[in-house]
Amino acid sequence: MIVRPRNGWVIWLTLIIALVLSIVPMPASAELGRPLWLGMVIAYWALVLPHRGGMGAAFCAGLALDVLAGTLLGQNGLPLILVAFLVLSLQQRLRMFPLWQQSMVLLVVLGIAQLVQLWLNTLTGNRPPTLLFLIPVPISALLWPWLFVALQWLRRRFDVA
């Protein structure tokens, strides 16, 4: 049975909302703990619709984040592609896990992506002085179950396939 793609605009709308949440100004004290919204949304679409939310969408979202954040082109795209690749490669197993186990796997995946981001920042001369750049990873893992349920509701509501 061939499933025709439906309502792909929902995928792009969630990516745009995650992009806005990634760049919206926050107080300096809260900026350090900003969740990795774009990485989590990319992970969700790669998990539930691997044929629609893959590495292409991750790269486009990463380039958009590069343009909006004023970083080098590809600096945010590479970690997001890595998130999409790791989730796609683990997709069959991850779908069987309960949400708390998915959060643990996502903790590792987003941690690897943050370390790649650190490496890229070091190459461009913008290395943070401490390991505080890893704070968004556990915060994102804690938010994963709620984001998953919200996006699952949205996917079912608009019949995204």
N, C-alpha and C positions, 0 to 999 in steps of 0.2 A: 504494500500500500504506500503510495507516494503522498507525503504530507506537503501541501503547498505553503510557502511562507505567508503568514498573516500578521498584520499589525506590527510590522518592524519598527514603526515610528515610536512605539513604546520603549523599545530597547535604546534607541537614540535619545529619547527624552530622559530616560533614567541616567544615561551617561552624561547628558548635559547638566542635569541636576547635581550629579556627583561632582562634575567639573566645577560648577558654581560653589558647591560646598567646600571644595578643595582650595578655592582662592578667596572666599569671602573674608573680609578683615575680622580679626578676633583680638581680644586683649592680649597683650604680650605674655601674660602669665598662662593663658589658655592655648596660645599658639603652639607651644611645645607638644601638647597632647592632642593635636588635631588628628582625628581618625583618618585612615587612608581610604577615603570614600571611593575614589576612582578604582583603586585596587580591589575593593570588596565588590563593587558593582560588576567589574570585569570578571571577577571570580564567579559571581552568581550566574551570569549569562553563559560563561564557558561551562559551568557545571550543568545547568538545566537545559540549555540549547546549544550544544557544542558546534552544531553546523551553522549557527547564526552569530553567536557571541564569541568569536575566536581572536586570533592574534591580529587580524586586520583591524578589527574594532579597537583593540588595545593600542595598536600603533597610532591610529587616527586620534584617539582620545589623548594619548601621550603627547603627540605633536601639538594638539590644541592646548594642553596644559603648559607645554614649553613656550608657546606663543604668549599665553596669558600671564605666565609667571616671569617671562623675560629670561629664561635660561637657554642654554644651547639646544638647538634642535636635536632631538633624540635622547636627551638626558633623562627625561621622564618616560619616554616611549620604551626604552630598553627594559627597565624594571617592570613595566606593565605587560610587555610581551612575555617576559619571564613568568609573571604571575599567570597569564593565560596559558602558557605552555605547560607549566607544572600542573595546573588544575585540569587541563585537557588530558594530560598523560595519566592523571590519577582519577579521572572522571568516573569510571565504572565503579571503583571502590568507594569514592567519596559519596556517591549517591546512596549507597547502602548504609552509611554511617548515620547515627543520630546527630542532631545539631551540635551537641557539645563536643563530639569527636571531630566533626567538621571544623569547629572552632579551633581545636588543637592543631589540626593539619594546616589550617589557614594561618595560625600563629607562626608556624615554621615557614610556610610559603611567603608570607608577607615579611618575615624576618630576613629571609634570603634576598628578597627584593630590596629591602632597606639597606642591606649590606652592599648590594650592587650599586644602589644610589649613593652610598658613602664613597665607594670606590670611584664612581664617576665624578662626584664632587671633589674628591682629592685630586683627580687628574686635571680638573679645571681650576684648582687652587682655592676652593671654597670649603675646605674640610672643617667640620665642627670640632671644637676643642674637646668635647666629652662624648660619652656614649648615650647622652640624653636623646639623640635622634631616634633611638629604638623605642621610646615611650609610646608612640602611636601604634606600634604593633600589638601589644597586649590590649590596648583600648579597642582597637579594631576587632580583635578576636572576641572580646566581650560583647561587642555590638553585633557580631555576626548573626546570632539567632534571631534577633529582632529585625535586622535588615533582610534576612532570608525570608522570614514570614511576611514582611511587608511587600517584598518584590514578588513572592509567590502569589499573594493575594492579587497584586496588580496584573501578573501574568495570566491568572485565571479569569479575572474580571474582564480583560480585554482580549482574551483568547489568543494569546501570542503563541505562534507555532513556527 
